[in-house]
């Protein structure tokens, strides 16, 4: 019992540490890269920075980043609390508040004056901060809530669709403040989205076709690791003209390495074909957000 409690405490402490690190990285990235390149990063962070820029340019008013960001996130937080998960939402709120406050209070440091470098490396750092939060069971707020909601509902990776919405925000900024920064901001957003795909794979899926003589043992490992089922096909190998067994299963991309490693331990002669799966319909186990 005590061991379970200590493991739970350790797990929550790890989540808090990852979220805090993500918030710090995001705030530093905003102050040192995004503002240095005068970029609009898209999402609610981008809308917040855009509104701040509008306030300075047209009304000579400096609106606090924290105030705007918290107001914008109010509705997505409600949707997340109701449809995604309560603890997930609370940790996300912690991320939003921390990153907002740190953006207001941390000093900025210009790493480079090269706008293209700012776009590429700022986008990579932005994706790293977001992925830290997602892996800790939280989001950075705003459009990430929307992406998670639709990914959970339809079982697809929706971050590319969110990228399209972000481009719309950036184009509005371009119309108001100039197209150079807007076009550079699209590069920033593209780099961030593609890096996020590499770092966070919860909503990406892979199809496994496994030819093995130890189908029962392989299936048990797939079921134990992923909670997914498999289908057994009987066939004839064309070269040896012998009966063979093929297991078909779809698993999450974040689980694929562990599954393949276990299959290799069970049957070193197994033939494994791994294919990217764009979309599936029907019953598919998804680990719930808490």
N, C-alpha and C positions, 0 to 999 in steps of 0.2 A: 504493500500500500504506500509506504513512504517512498519507495523507489519510483512509483508511478507519479506521485506528487512532485518529486524532485525533477523528473523528466518533463512534466508539464510546465513547471516554473522555468526550467532551462529553455524550453521551446518558446515560451512567451518572452523571455529575456532576449533570445536570439531575434525574434520578430521585432521587438522594440529597437534593438541595436541596428538592424538592417534598415528599418524605416527612418531612424534618426540619421543614419549615414546617407540614405537616399535624399532626405530633405536637405542636408548640408551640401551635398554634391549639386543638387538642382539649384539651390540658392546661389552658390558660387558660380555655377555655369551661367545663370542669368546675369549676374553682376560683372563677370569677367569675360564672357564670350558674347552672349546675346546682345547686351547693351553696348558692348564695344563695337559690334558690327551694325548697331542700330537695327537689329532684326526683329521680326514678329514671328515667334516660334509656332504659331497655330494653337489650337485648343483654347482652354480657358485661361491658361497663362498668357497666350498671345492676345486674347481679347482684353485681359487685364492691362497688359502693357500698351495695347492700342488705345484704350480709354485713358490711361495715364498720359499718353502722348497727345491725345486730343485735348485733354484738360490743360496741358502746358501750352500747346500751340494756339488754341482758339479762345481759351478762357483765363489763361495765366494763373491756373490753379494746379497745385501739386497734390493729387489725391493719393493717399496711402495705398500701397500694393495690397496689404492685408485686407483692408476694408472691401475693395472691389472683388478680390478673389473669393472671399468668404461669401459675399452676397451672390455671386455667380454660381457658386457650388451648392447653394441651398436646395434647389430642386433635384439635381442629380443625387445628392446625399439622401433625400427622401426616397427616391426610386430605388437606390441601392439598399437602404435599410429595409424596405418592404419586399423586394424581389430577389436580392442577391444574398445577403447575410448580415446579421446584426454586428457580430464582432469584426467582420470584414469592413463594414462601414465605419465603425468606431476607430479602427486603426487607420483607415483612409482619412478620416477627419483629423486625426493626429498628424498625419503626413501633410495635409493641406495647411493646417495651422502653423506647424513647424517651418515648412518651406516658405510660407508667406511672411512670417515674422523675421526669419533669417534673411530673407531678401531685403527687408526694410533696414535691418541693423548691421548686416555684414558689409565691410568695405569692399569696393570693387578693385580689381587688379587687372590691367590690360596685359594679356599674354602676348598678343601679336596684333599688328595693324593690318595684316593681310586679310581682307574680308572673306576670300575663298577658304582660307585656312580656318577662320572663325566658323564659317558655315559647316565645314566637314567635321572638324573636331568638336565643335559645340554640339552638333547633332549626335555624334557618337557618345559624348558624355551625357547628354540628355537621355538617350536610350538606356545607358547604363544605370542612371538614377531611377528611371521608371521601372526597369527590370528588377532592380533590388526590391522595390516596393511590391511588385507583383509576386515575386518569389516569396516575400514575407507575408503574403495574404492580404494585400492592401493595394490601393491605387494612388496615383498622384493627384487624383480628382478630375473634375470636369469631363472632358470627352472620354477619358479612360473608363469612367463609370458607364458611359453609354456603350463603349466598345465591349466591356465585360458583359453587360446586360444582354446585348444582341448575340454575343458569342455563346453565352449560356443558353439562350432561348433557341437559337437555330443551329448550334453546334458547328459554327464556322469561325474562322479567324477574320474579324471585322476591322482590324487595324488599318488595312489599306483603304477601306471605305471612309474611315475617320480621316485619313490623309487627304482625301478629296474635299471633305468639309473644311479641313484646316487651310487648304489652298484658297477656298472662298474668302476666309477671314484675311488671309495674306493679300489677296487681290484688292480687297476693300482698303487695306492699309496702303497699297500701292497707288490707288486712285487718289488718296488723301495726301500722302507724304512723298511720293516718288516711286518710280518703278524699279530703280536699281536695288534698293533695300528689299522690295517685295520679291523680286526674282531671286536674290540671294537667299531670302527666307525660305523659298520653296526648296532650294538645294539643301538648306539646313534641315527642313522637315523631312525631305526624302531620305537623307542620310540617317536621321533618327529613326524613321519607320523601318528601314531595311535592317538597321542594326538591332532593333527591337525584335524583329523576326528571328534573328540569329540567336539572341540571348534568351528569349522567352517563347516556349513552344507548347504551352498548355493546350491551345486550341488548334494546333497543327496535328495531323494524323498520318500514320503510315500503315500500309497494307503489307502483311507478311505472308509469303507463300513458302512453306517449309516442307521439303521432302526428307523424311527421316524414318528410320526403322524403330525409333523409340517414341512413337506418337503419344502414348498415354503419359509418359513422364514429361515430355515437352509441353503438352497441354496443361498439366497440373502447374507447371512453373508459370506459364502465361496467365493462368487464372489467379494464382497466388500473388503475382507481382502487379498485375494490372486490373484485376477483377473483370476482365473481358472474356468472352467465350471464344470458341474456335469451331470450325467445321472441318470434318475429316473427309477427304476424297480418296477413293481407291482408283489406281490407274496402272498402266503398264509402261515400264521404261522402254523406250524404243530401241535403245542400243543393246541392252542385255535381255530384253524380252521377258523381264521379271516383274511381278506385281510390286507396286510401291505405294506408299502412303503420303498424302500431301495434306498438311494442315493449313487452313486459311483463317487469318485473324486480322483485325484492325486494332491498332493500339495508338496511344498518344506518342508524339515525336519525342517528348521528354522521357519516355519510358523505354524507347527502342534500344538504347545501348545496354541497359541492364538485362532486357529480355534476350538479346542476341548473345550476350556473354554467358548467360545461364544455359541457353540452348547448346552452345559450343562445349560447355562443361559436361552436359548430358550425352551429346552425340557429336563427336568431333568430325564425323563424316557427313553431317547434315548439310543439305543444299538450301540456302536461304536467299529468297528474292525479296528485296525491300523496295516498295513503290510508294511515291507520294500520293496521298489521297486528298482530293480537293474538297469533297463534301460527301456526307453520308446521311441517309434518312433511316428512321426506324430506331429501335432501342439500342442505345449505346451508353455504357456507364460513364458518368462524369463525377469525379470527386467533388462533393459540394463545398462551396465556400461557407466558412463557419459564421 
